[in-house]
Amino acid sequence: MSKEKKIYLSPPHMSGKEKELVQEAIDSNWIAPLGPNVDGFEKELCDYTGAKHIAALSSGTASLHLALILAGVKSEDVVICQSLTFSASANPIVYQGAYPVFVDSESYTWNMCPEQLENAIFACLKGELKINKKNIEPKKPKAIIAVHLYGMPAKMDEINAVAEKYDIPVIEDAAEALGSVYKGNKAGNLGKMSILSFNGNKIITTSGGGALLSEDKTLIDKAKFLSTQARDPAPYYLHTNIGYNYRMSNILAAIGRGQLEMIDEKITKRRNNYESYKSKLENIDGITFLDEPEGFFSNRWLTTILVDPEKSKGISRENIISALEKENIESRPVWKPMHTQPIFEKYPFFGTEVSDNIFDKGLCLPSGTELEEKDIEHISNIIKSLFL
Ligand SMILES: Cc1ncc(COP(=O)(O)O)c(C=O)c1O
């Protein structure tokens, strides 16, 4: 195996159709953040996810930011967020001047623990929160951000039940989970509002892009209005709201349409990656895989494993990362929980050590759709050799 060809974690993979669609957009001079590809991509995403309404936007982060604005999140409000996630889930809370309150994961899906969610809501309502040693007055959280990490759906029935009990909207961060299914419903369709990401590393990409989805047409109409600079209907530029430049470009939507055509193949490939790694590595003491609970279907965006040095005669995740790196293969620790990030440490956290433990032991393996079986064999052999 050549060391020259680097194996990346999750590189973009073009289907071939994208070039034709981009060329068409250029030929027809639709180069704006609107146009037939944006409309087409939106319709195709609704058909695919089952969501009723959608706005294609410039990124998943922009989509989360608009979701919070639409949920009415303002300065000094509280927003509850899953701790084990990428920082983009939490950053928009701070853009709004609001306070993130982080909630631990449960070990079945690695996503938001419904019991800890309720503990966090209770503490907010009772005025038990402290930020920088300062008491926060009793208040109802304005939103809950639940994530489907690495494609594995969160326990949405339980999370939605807690949210409904206290009448708090759930924003479903499905950035990593296009094509995942929870009890018969596709991700992107499981909260009051949902977001997707089409960043370069995601299961489908527009190079950079995202979408906001909802059952509620008024929310999506407002998102389209705010994301195109909040221009009021008038013969001149009239503004009664602060606007954003968050709409997706017609060129990028062309790439997205080409990508979406291949979504089923991409999911099959990512799931086969997981099965292939599992068949080769699951018998090693100290390595475990996250299986799908009954009713959960993961797109297996990234194959992740836990490496427990106490059960593996001392071999750790770091040993695997450096052995793979020597062979020009990229692997990465799972996300570092937000409550342990220097920028977020001052905010409250509700939980035990579930997400800390996942972070200590968790490793993401190369999971791209162009990965060949011989690559997985090679990667698995490098890992196996450490345990001999
Ligand atoms: C869980 C999660 N949320 C949000 C985002 C933000 O999406 P984007 O990169 O499109 O802004 C990402 C990925 O980048 C993500 O992994």
Ligand as a Chemical Component Dictionary entry (heavy atoms), coordinates in Angstrom:
data_LIG
# 
_chem_comp.id                   LIG 
_chem_comp.type                 NON-POLYMER 
_chem_comp.pdbx_formal_charge   0 
_chem_comp.three_letter_code    LIG 
# 
loop_
_chem_comp_atom.comp_id 
_chem_comp_atom.atom_id 
_chem_comp_atom.alt_atom_id 
_chem_comp_atom.type_symbol 
_chem_comp_atom.charge 
_chem_comp_atom.model_Cartn_x 
_chem_comp_atom.model_Cartn_y 
_chem_comp_atom.model_Cartn_z 
_chem_comp_atom.pdbx_ordinal 
LIG C1 C1 C 0 -23.264 18.672 14.664 1  
LIG C2 C2 C 0 -22.973 19.823 13.757 2  
LIG N1 N1 N 0 -23.698 20.945 13.856 3  
LIG C3 C3 C 0 -23.505 21.996 13.057 4  
LIG C4 C4 C 0 -22.523 21.979 12.081 5  
LIG C5 C5 C 0 -22.302 23.208 11.280 6  
LIG O1 O1 O 0 -22.495 23.053 9.919  7  
LIG P1 P1 P 0 -21.671 23.978 8.869  8  
LIG O2 O2 O 0 -20.267 23.518 8.863  9  
LIG O3 O3 O 0 -22.390 23.716 7.584  10 
LIG O4 O4 O 0 -21.821 25.386 9.322  11 
LIG C6 C6 C 0 -21.739 20.827 11.928 12 
LIG C7 C7 C 0 -20.688 20.659 10.900 13 
LIG O5 O5 O 0 -19.898 21.328 10.464 14 
LIG C8 C8 C 0 -21.942 19.739 12.794 15 
LIG O6 O6 O 0 -21.186 18.634 12.701 16 
# 
loop_
_chem_comp_bond.comp_id 
_chem_comp_bond.atom_id_1 
_chem_comp_bond.atom_id_2 
_chem_comp_bond.value_order 
_chem_comp_bond.pdbx_ordinal 
LIG C1 C2 SING 1  
LIG C2 N1 SING 2  
LIG C2 C8 DOUB 3  
LIG N1 C3 DOUB 4  
LIG C3 C4 SING 5  
LIG C4 C5 SING 6  
LIG C4 C6 DOUB 7  
LIG C5 O1 SING 8  
LIG O1 P1 SING 9  
LIG P1 O2 DOUB 10 
LIG P1 O3 SING 11 
LIG P1 O4 SING 12 
LIG C6 C7 SING 13 
LIG C6 C8 SING 14 
LIG C7 O5 DOUB 15 
LIG C8 O6 SING 16 
# 
